[in-house]
């Protein structure tokens, strides 16, 4: 789960926490992009790049297991 660290009125961070708790798997991590708001995750390179880097590392660790 990738979540923006700046909480807003939309409840997206809290929704992310709830979704993260649902799957009963050990192949999960909760990554917070500090300083980003929900909409920043769509187009601000500083935040998008962090999310892509984390997703790449997470995928390379777990794909093929």
Secondary structure in CASP SS format (residue, H / E / C, confidence):
PFRMAT SS
TARGET T0000
AUTHOR 0000-0000-0000
METHOD secondary structure of the structure
MODEL  1
X C 1.00
X E 1.00
X E 1.00
X E 1.00
X C 1.00
X C 1.00
X C 1.00
X C 1.00
X C 1.00
X C 1.00
X C 1.00
X H 1.00
X H 1.00
X H 1.00
X H 1.00
X H 1.00
X H 1.00
X H 1.00
X H 1.00
X H 1.00
X H 1.00
X H 1.00
X C 1.00
X C 1.00
X C 1.00
X C 1.00
X C 1.00
X C 1.00
X C 1.00
X C 1.00
X E 1.00
X E 1.00
X E 1.00
X C 1.00
X C 1.00
X C 1.00
X C 1.00
X C 1.00
X C 1.00
X H 1.00
X H 1.00
X H 1.00
X H 1.00
X C 1.00
X H 1.00
X H 1.00
X H 1.00
X H 1.00
X H 1.00
X H 1.00
X H 1.00
X H 1.00
X H 1.00
X H 1.00
X H 1.00
X H 1.00
X H 1.00
X H 1.00
X H 1.00
X H 1.00
X H 1.00
X H 1.00
X C 1.00
X C 1.00
X C 1.00
END
